[in-house]
Amino acid sequence: VQTIGVLTSGGDAPGMNAAIRAVVRQGLARGKKVKGIKRGYAGLLQGEIIDMEAKGVSDTIQRGGTILQTARCSEFRTPEGQALGAEVCRKHGIDGIIVIGGDGSFKGAQKLAALGVNTVAIPGTIDLDIACTEYTIGFDTAVNTAMDAIDKVRDTSTSHERCSIIEVMGRGAGYIALWCGIANGAEDILLPEKYDYDEQKLVNNIIANRKRGKKHHIIINAEGIGHSASMAKRIEAATGLETRATILGHMQRGGSPTCKDRVYASTMGAYAVDLLCEGKSNRVVGYRHGDFVDFDIDEALAMQKQLPEYQFQVCRNLSV
Ligand code: F6P
């Protein structure tokens, strides 16, 4: 490849800027031109493309969000949109493209590869719900943000001897909820992959814990289960204990990336450039068993991921 395009797509995630910076600087160091595509695939279709220079990405590694902006683009799911995207790449001389986003964004990269643009995808999502990798950009920061917030809610919950339901993000995946469940010592975690919707069990657990002298009861509710506010009302009615719901929401997507997110995102950005320089296409970068690796996008999208059962049990066993 001669000219590498880079875009961020789908929900933003802390560390995306570190990945963009790495793509730009590794690309330039390898003698390539690098172009930034604004607002994900939506910006690609509009031709919102800028030249990237090494200096232009200084002072970005520590920033949350994405300097290229991001979008969810329904037009790019159509064959017409994809053909236009490939055409715009050709018009701008972009013969290699690096897509930073979730698996929805990988499907777009797969289509561009089929249309002759070399593509490499980098997993960027706070949800950690990408099967081919044990790491996704932004999860570490998001889970630390959620953990800090839950500690704060716990302080006031204990003072008032309340039950607190705290809703974390993750879409259909319970990774943020599971990690916070362990890190915050939550009494209950409700995960989309596991929850049986038996609220009576929850109520019994709250009452039993209160009898054993616990001053708070923290329930971490993954957003895939949802309805924290109405659940709080029902639990208060059933237990007689004051219950409050807190929805952490988009604060989990912002903030300065952790060291891990900066280092892994930088490594993945550089790795993606190296793959393009080796003439590879339709690849996704991953992290597995201590190494940065890459997979064919078709194979990566066909993989399945299971929530770690052992850690789920640990979380339950430790919440006595
Ligand atoms: O995929 C990241 C994520 O933050 C999910 O956890 C959440 O379900 C979703 O995006 C929220 O999307 P939006 O920002 O479009 O409301």
Residues whose N, C-alpha, C, O or C-beta is under 5 A from the ligand:
A	BS01	F6P	G11 D127 M169 G170 R171
